[in-house]
Amino acid sequence: MIPVNFDYVSPSTLDDALGMLADGSAKALAGGMSLIPSMKLRLSAPEKIIDLGRITGLNSITEAEGGIRIGAMATHHEVESSRLLREKCPLLAEAASNIGDVQVRNMGTIGGSAAHADPAADYPASLLALEVKLRIRSASGERVVDAADFFVDTFTTALEPGELITEIHAPVEEPGTGVNYQKMVQPASGYAMVGVAVRIRRAGGKITFARVGVTGLSGKAYRAVHVENAITGRAGNPAEIQAAAALVGQDVESNSDIFASAEYRMEMARIYTARAIATALARTA
Ligand SMILES: Cc1cc2nc3c(=O)[nH]c(=O)nc-3n(C[C@H](O)[C@H](O)[C@H](O)COP(=O)(O)OP(=O)(O)OC[C@H]3O[C@@H](n4cnc5c(N)ncnc54)[C@H](O)[C@@H]3O)c2cc1C
């Protein structure tokens, strides 16, 4: 289908873009991998598109103040291939490498994916497990939002009209942290039927730190705190991993669609959670 008519502008500065977005009637265009399909399906019909693609510096990935700052316009490919991220925040690079295909990874951006908040998108599980902070700007100011407060519901975030994500602040992993992202791929779309991101640390034979982010299972990505609490303090043997992973869907309503019933998806979430914990633990050395 063809989208309804719209105006297109391509500002060269962030301030210009924010000014154009200020009245809430225009939409930002990043990689267009979600916005353009939804416009073609007429699920979205913005009067004006503000293309962020000509604004320089919005895709940088740098280390600063003990963390890593990832520009919102960094493409999935730039995230997956960043040497800095691979060395110091490998979970994000691993999640990015699981997204779609080469074309999608060359065009789609981390900011666009976070803002779109697709419940089956790959990044949100890792953004939650990493407890990232999202820097958000509008024509009237700036604020920083924790990942836990950002993903509000299906395709719904804490972003207000006129606001743009400019940066994502991720931690530099402490030495010895094991991470893993496990994804059960939906065979038609490539999105996550279930995706589980894990960060884990072990000291003195006991797990001292665990963060588990889940996508695909329910209407929005979430932190599986019951799993985190159950595995912390344990040695991490297979029985303990299974027992903790069994809690992944506690307090969560599992999605059900033509591809997977709620029961099947829940069972897959348990299996993929156990795999992600076991793989992350094996990487803690
Ligand atoms: C064939 C195909 C397969 C895919 N497979 C996967 C997959 O396996 N896993 C997965 O996670 N995703 C997948 N995607 C989605 C892809 O990751 C998109 O790149 C992503 O969802 C949106 O990023 P974008 O940069 O293209 O944003 P756009 O499509 O340009 O924008 C999406 C939304 O975010 C808003 N937006 C964009 N940037 C910002 C910003 N900086 N601040 C505030 N709002 C902003 C836009 O206004 C729009 O509402 C797939 C897409 C396609 C077409």
The ligand as an ORCA input file, in Angstrom:
! r2SCAN-3c Opt
* xyz 0 1
  C      12.079     -7.112      7.635
  C      12.307     -6.580      9.027
  C      12.776     -7.440     10.002
  C      12.999     -6.984     11.293
  N      13.459     -7.860     12.226
  C      13.672     -7.414     13.488
  C      14.179     -8.300     14.482
  O      14.461     -9.488     14.260
  N      14.356     -7.806     15.731
  C      14.093     -6.495     16.045
  O      14.289     -6.087     17.189
  N      13.642     -5.626     15.113
  C      13.433     -6.051     13.850
  N      12.989     -5.152     12.903
  C      12.723     -3.748     13.289
  C      13.998     -2.935     13.192
  O      14.858     -3.302     14.235
  C      13.771     -1.438     13.243
  O      14.990     -0.917     12.888
  C      13.426     -0.775     14.548
  O      12.257     -1.327     15.078
  C      13.111      0.704     14.365
  O      14.273      1.436     14.143
  P      14.361      2.510     12.987
  O      15.634      3.242     13.208
  O      14.151      1.884     11.677
  O      13.156      3.508     13.386
  P      12.004      4.150     12.477
  O      11.259      3.103     11.770
  O      12.562      5.261     11.677
  O      11.109      4.775     13.657
  C      10.353      3.936     14.505
  C       9.607      4.831     15.510
  O      10.518      5.421     16.425
  C      10.472      6.856     16.360
  N      11.850      7.288     16.506
  C      12.897      6.967     15.720
  N      14.037      7.459     16.241
  C      13.692      8.106     17.376
  C      14.432      8.809     18.369
  N      15.767      8.948     18.308
  N      13.754      9.351     19.407
  C      12.411      9.211     19.494
  N      11.658      8.562     18.596
  C      12.293      8.008     17.538
  C       9.830      7.170     15.009
  O       9.179      8.432     15.019
  C       8.865      6.009     14.862
  O       7.707      6.256     15.616
  C      12.757     -5.604     11.604
  C      12.291     -4.730     10.616
  C      12.078     -5.208      9.344
  C      11.589     -4.242      8.289
*
